[in-house]
Structure formats: structure tokens, C-alpha cells
Amino acid sequence: MREIPISAIENIKIGNAEDAAGGTGCTVILCESGAMAAVDRRGGGATARETAILNPLAVAQPVHGVLLSGGSSFGLDAAGGVMQYLEEKDIGLDTGFAKVPLVCAAGIFDLVVGMPSTRPGRKLAYKACVNAEKNEPTEGNSGAGMGATVGKYHGIYSMMKSGLGIYAAAVGDLQIGAVTVVNCLGDVYDAEYGHIIAGMLNEDSCSFANTEKSMFKDHHKKENLLGANGTLAALVTNGKFTSAELSQIAAMAQTGLARVIRPAHTLVDDDSIYALSAGGLEADVNIAGTLAASVLARAINRAVLQAEPVFGLTAAKTMKKREL
């Protein structure tokens, strides 16, 4: 496996737009030529739009874009901005009367940071599409990662700043990239060495409390957990796969998520992974799924390592400086 820039994957463009003061934003993954797609969802969250078209039996494929958004359910409205952008370029499903862009969307709950009344709307999503024309997306406090946080088992006062992470790799000619927004309940672990790099803090805000151990310690009581968490990701590949095969790749990628986020797939997490096939390379599903899991794990790590401290929240960068 060798690292590559995600822009090396053809037929895919990625763009961000954010409201830094409001603490929210959105990220778009565009495939103007169309891409077969699927989604694998785990946990108890359900903030999404146009999920039905990703059913392998659905006739409305391929899709033209995926939107990852802040603003919780309010942010799903931003998908209209992506549709407007694509419609202006005459891109969409030809119904015989009009071309309808097929855009899937999912949102994170980021109303606990910044200004809760600020949500990414259609204008911000349209701006993200315009920015995607450069196909030079930044990470950390960018796009949908602007309001992302992790480590919320004991509430907002022990959480840390997270963000948007991007990573891509290739095995032979097969290329897979991941764009992820990490907003999980639990802790994020280093993919290579296995230690916590971001998550729930102790009262001193200088060390990690360890969410798993805290939950096990609380086994005798039922916690009123902070709801609406989760990790969103979009996988893109130059491999040629059917919707059913992409469903398997997305499901295998969930193992990468579970390697580096603990706990994962709780009832208060929406862990949704979209998979898009935008190329014509014949490839093995098992190899693609295995590669996708490794790529996603590294993208999740980058999401927290690239985040900047803001809104009074500590970030992994801050923790590293304290260690030095």
C-alpha cells in the first residue's frame, strides 16, 4: 500500500466551505460523470437524505454527489445547493422533462459549538462545489469538520476538537481515498501504535480519561449520553464495482473505523460510510474492502491530528505540545 494524493483518483472532485464564526460547514464529493454508490450505516443515528437510492435494487443510479454537512438535520437542506450547482452544468438523471442531480447527504450534530443558530445552507454548499473545481481540499477545521468534536461520554466539558480527514492509497493500479468527518462519542486511537490521540479528557484537561474504561466502570448505571454523534465518510475508488459490491466494501471499511474509534456504532453514534465507484478498473472486492479499511483508519487519524483548537476546545496538536 502506497500513499497517493486523493486528487489522483479521476472523475472525483472534493470541496469545502465553512462558517468559522458559526462553527459549521460542509464538504462535497462530486462525480459529475456519475458514480455507482452504496452506503453502510451503523449505530443509532439517522441524519441523512436520499439514502433509498443507494439500495442495490434501486433504479436511480448512478449518483452525482455526496454532501457531508454540519448543522444536524438542518444541514441536509444544503444538498439543494449542490443540486443547483450540478443543474446549472446540465448534470443529472434525465427524466425526459428535466435532469435531476442525485445527491446523497448526511449530517453531523455540531450545534454544541460555535453558534447553534448557524447552519450550513444552500449558499455554503454551492460555494463548496465551486471550491471543488480546484480539487485541493484542506483538512482539520475545514468544511464539515469545522464543528466536529470527540470524547463526549461525560458531556461537552470533557470533549476535544476534531475535524475533517483525508487519506488515499493504492495497491497496484487500484486506488481508494477516504474523506471523513469525525464527530464520535468515544476516543480516537492511533492506527499504527494503538494509543489514544484524541478523546474524552480528565478534569485537568491534560490527559485522557479513556471512554471505554469509564463506560465499564459505569456498568451498574444507565448513563444519559450526549446524543447525535457519529463519523461520516465517503470512499472513492477508480475500481469498477456494482452497488452490491460497494455495499460490501463500505461494510469492510467499517472495520477500519472500529480499529481507531472506541466505542464505535453505539446507539448515539451515526457511523455512515458511503462508497463511490468512479472508474473502470477491474478489481477484487476483497482487496478493495481491505484497502478501504486501512485508508479510512488513517483518514480518521488525520481528522483529529489536523484539527486546530477553537471555541475553547483542546485539540490533539495542543496535547502534543504539552507532552513536549
Secondary structure, DSSP 8 states (H G I E B T S, - for coil): -EE--GGGSTT-EEEEEEETTTTEEEEEEEEEEEEEEEEEEEES---EES-GGGSTT-SS--EEEEEEESSGGGGGGGHHHHHHHHHHTT-SEE-SS-EE--EEEEE---TTSS-TT----HHHHHHHHHHHTTT----BSSGGGGG-EE--TT-GGG-EE--EEEEEEEETTEEEEEEEEEE-SSEEE-TTT--EEE--B-TTSSSB--HHHHHHHTTTS-------BEEEEEEEEEE---HHHHHHHHHHHHHHHHHHEES-S-TTBEEEEEEEEEEEE---HHHHHHHHHHHHHHHHHHHHHS----TT---HHHHHHHH-
